């Protein structure tokens, strides 16, 4: 299995990681793996929610006739 080495971690960050690992009853290494997994996992619900918000933001922006424009473009 691949290994990852992280150098030059700020002392305060390291202490917070250790405290978090201790409170979650995990080793420091297991805690870092859990954080990475949680942050990098695809949040499908979040993606769908952001896409829907984006679509709602587009409503009413285009006022032309898309069908006529496509036909005109094809006829050129």
C-alpha positions, 0 to 999 in steps of 0.5 A: 500500500502506498505511503505518504510523508508530510513534512514541516507541519506546524506545531499547533496543527500537529497538536490539534491533529493529536487531540482530535485523534485522541478524542476519536480513539484513533491513532494519529495516522488513522485520524489523518486517513479519516480526514482525507477520506472524509474530505475527498469523498464525492458528496453526491448530494452536495454536487446535485444541490449545487447543480440545481442552484446553478440551474435556477440561477440561469432561469430567465437569462436567455430570451432568444429563440434557440430553435430558430438560432440552431436552424439558422446556424445549420442553414449557413 
